[in-house]
């Protein structure tokens, strides 16, 4: 690799066998933060990191904070789901009605 193309890549199998991988296209799929980190750490291959000629790698990354705020346990999961089913399906399938799906949850405890 000279910063422009990747011709082959040495690899190691789970059993410890060494091999050379050759492909027309390679995908770096390590997640948003790790992709940028690996490209920027390749400074010895290309000054500034691979693909970073314009100092843009990782520049526009945004993390959307998320966390679990509640855990609900109920004797009647179907009844609980029925409270949200109509809104959930309307959000996912604006043109479909919840009663048209084969996997809907039904409950006798529902309104």
N, C-alpha and C positions, 0 to 999 in steps of 0.2 A: 504494500500500500504506500502510495506517495502523496496521499491527501486528495487524490482525484478519483481513484478507483480501487476496488478490492478484488483481487484476482482469486485468492484462496485464503482459507483460514484453518489453522491447525485446531483440532478438537480432541476431546478425550471422552470415551464412552463411560457409562456407569460401571462397566466391568474393568475399566482401566486401559482399554485398547486405544492406541493413538491413530488418528486418521486425519486426512486433509479434506476439507469441504470446499468444493468449487461450485459456484452458482452464477447465473446471470444477474440475479437481484438478491439483495440481502435486506432483511428487515431488522431494525433495532427496536425491540418491543419490551422495554424494561419499565414502562410507566413514565409519566411526564417528567418527574423530577430526576429519575435515574437516567433517562435518555439524555437530558441536557447535561447532567453531571458527567456521564461517560464521554460525551462529545467534547466537553470543555477540558476534561482530563487528558485528552489526546494531544496535548500541547507539544510533545516531542515529535509527533508525526507532522503536524501543521501548527505553526505558531498561532496561538489564540484558540486552538481547538478545531476539530474537523467540522466543516460546514459553518464556521463562524467568521468568515471573511468580513462580514458587515456588523459584527458584534451583536447579533440578534438571537443567538441560541439561548433559550431559556428566558429571554427578556420579557416576554408577554405572558409568562405562566401565571395562572391565577388558581388558587386553591379555594374551593367553596367549603368552608367549615361545615361539618355535619357531625351529629352525634345522636345517640338514642336518648330521648327525654322521658320515656315511659315504657313500662312493660305491663301488659294487661293479661291477666289470667281470668278465665271465665268458665263457668260450667257449660255454657251454651255458645261455642264459637260461631256456629251458624247464625244465631240470633244477633250476636255482636257484629258479624260481617254484614248482615242485612241492613244494619243502620247506615253503613257507608257504601253499600253496593251500588246504589243508583248514582251517586256522585262519582264514584270510582270509574264505572263504566262510561259515564258521560264524558269524563275527562279522556279516557283512552280511545273510545270509539264514539265520537259525537253523533254519528249517523246510525249507530246500532243501539238497540234497546237491550237491557240486561237479560230479559227473558228469552232472547234469541240465542244465547250461548248454551252450549252443551254442558259446560262445567260450572254453572252457577251454583252457589250454595243456597239451599232453601232451609227454612226453619218454621216450625209451627208456632214458635214463640214470637214471631215477627208480627207487627201491626197488621 
